[in-house]
Amino acid sequence: MENLLQQPIEYLKGVGPARAELLKKELNIFSFGDLLQHYPFRYIDRTKFATIKDIDSDEKYYQLKGIITSVKTIGDNRQKRLVATFKDATGVCELVWFKGVQWMEKSIQINQEYVVFGRPQLFNNRYNFPHPEIELVKEINADGVQSGLYPVYSTTEKLKFKGFSSKALAKIQKTLLQQLKPHDVVEILPPNLIAELKLMMRFDAIHNIHFPKNNAAQQQAERRLKFEELFLIQLRLLRTKIGRHQSTPGFVFEKIDNYFDNFYKKYLPFELTNAQKRVIREIRKDVLCGKQMNRLLQGDVGSGKTIVALMSMLMAVDNGFQACLMAPTEILAQQHFEGISSLVKELGINVAMLSGSSKTSERKFIQRELESGTINILIGTHALIEDTVQFKNLGLAVVDEQHKFGVQQRAALWRKNTTPPHILVMTATPIPRTLAMTLYGDLDSSVIDELPPGRKPIKTLHKFDSARLHLFGLIKEEIAKGRQVYVVYPLIEESEQLDLKDLMDGYESFAREFPLPNYRISIVHGRQEPEDKELEMQRFVKGETQIMVATTVIEVGVNVPNATMMVIESAERFGLSQLHQLRGRVGRGGSQSYCILMTGNKLGADARTRMKTMCSTNDGFVIAEVDLELRGPGDLEGLQQSGVMNLHIANLATDQRILQTARDKANELLEQDALLQKPEHQRLLQLIKNVELEKKVWGKIS
């Protein structure tokens, strides 16, 4: 899209310099083309209305038509809210605003007919609508939209306050579309692909996504634009993957003898699952091909990723290379160090650990041993990527809990050898297939989808604070069996003082209910000195304390098989992936384990969904799919790793079929024309180059 669509947004009629600055700051809209890519997030079907008496749930949206009969302001300036009384032929409800009160108060017209859209909430046995969208019926009828489908655009409170509502955005979209000619919209997909998939032409799709002729046209436009967006992303990722395979040499690990074979035959403490064997074969194939391995290893909590990582590192050591394992916390790094050291002690392999708390003399010794090649395997935290840490011959780098590290941090491992080492990144937070295909689309992916035999599924229960006495009874039952219990309080960075208070109040509450000398309690939180934290942790590990009251510092890396109950306080404040991680701290022995989710009595719809999901399944991949729907997938090629991905219209949670088709078609196209040299592919090539120039593509860094 060139010429017209490259015009600065301030030159569009109805915008001007002041509004343009707001659009740039609030919605990242700088040009005419940016505006067209600000797609509607839904449509009002002006032919369908519910009535007030139809409202039976606060989990879905309703569109109503009726009259606002009165408006009043309640509260002082600190906690002011606007309440409007809304009625139709079947009943009365309230519309409530907590923000933009003055502007809404001035704009609402009493005794006029409005269309209201929003999600109700139940308050004092009566439904009200917080911050609904409202529009005068007489203004709706004057807009000239024939299909009944009217676009609704995302906006912000600041834009609304300046008069830039969804309706105002629709108005300037229409102004722009009236100027748009077919030559302004360059078709970027190859003609044969458009014909094969029966896709709407791009010019028509842009018109029908904003102001559709009818329902069918809107659906076709949406399908076309979603496919195009996902296809371009997959094309970029797959080209990166092909380019890396062709241009990035990798060390060849030819030998599998002394260390790997001896460990597998003599010292492996348990039989590998079929999934673990499959993944090891995939890694073995990678390190033999002469190209750098860049592999993502997914596996649920307790699936045995660490043993796969160790056996991969033994391949490196067998061939005269060093290996390293980087973990996000000192606790987890220490656990890896102790576990791996004990497993390989009979093999004569030199394993060392480096972290932020390592003493200066110890660090200097490790650095000398590392540069001389005496250390075979180095385990540590982000201290591993410091410039002073130099390997003699690093052949394999393993990154555990990869989502805990920034992209730049992981990228630093590439620079630890002239030829980049093989990279294996691991996560115990299972990634939905659609997200893995996109966020890690240029990596090879392995999944351990099988738990070791003998593990009993963890039973998860949701209880409200009013059931605390029952909770105490359950804890006492477990302790009476000789078991141990975790009690975890939330820790949110913005409120550390408050969270610490929550933790201390909780500790005192448990100390009263579980007094000495019959019970002993450990307390662990992030503001303790490392030695105090380690002391408390070790007391629990050794069984000297029965209860550990902690913050989320124990989310990863604590392995106490005798701990059979995880109590998560204020569970509604946690995301699904974190709840699943915390639950994974129990269920590591042969005994039945439990996870108790404690919440307040009043829960929002998303929090209820999270609690229901946790209670209904232990499958991390199912949980990850729900988490994707609730939270959004993160920034695809940039540095952001959570929140809303940089997609304009596609949704990875709901567009799985379109994504799979886009991936398949991108693969087929690159098989025929890897360099995109054919005339019909020149536009695609130019777009990809533009993206790569505008944005440093961190996506190639695992």
Secondary structure, DSSP 8 states (H G I E B T S, - for coil): --GGGGSBGGGSTTTHHHHHHHHHHHH---BHHHHHTS--SEEEETT--B-GGG---SSS-EEEEEEEEEEEEES-SSS-EEEEEEEETTEEEEEEESSSHHHHHHH--TT-EEEEEE--EEETTEEEEES-EEEEHHHHTTS---SSEEEE----HHHHHTT--HHHHHHHHHHHHHH--GGGS---S-HHHHHHHT---HHHHHHHHHS-SSHHHHHHHHHHHHHHHHHHHHHHHHHHHHHHHHH-B--------HHHHHIIIII--S---HHHHHHHHHHHHHHHSSB--EEEEEE-TTS-HHHHHHHHHHHHHHTT-EEEEE-SSHHHHHHHHHHHHHHHGGGT--EEEE-TTS-HHHHHHHHHHHHHT--SEEEESGGGGSTT---SSEEEEEESSGGGS-HHHHHHGGGGSSS--EEEEEESS---HHHHHHHTTTSEEEEE----TT----EEEEEEGGGHHHHHHHHHHHHHTT-EEEEE----GGGHHHHHHHHHHHHHHHHHHS-TTT--EEEE-TTS-HHHHHHHHHHHHTTS-SEEEE-GGGSSS---TTEEEEEETTGGGS-HHHHHHHHTTS--SSS--EEEEEE-S---HHHHHHHHHHHH---HHHHHHHHHHHH-B--SSSS--SBS-S-SS--TTT-HHHHHHHHHHHHHHHHH-TT--SGGGHHHHHHHHHHHHHS--GGG--
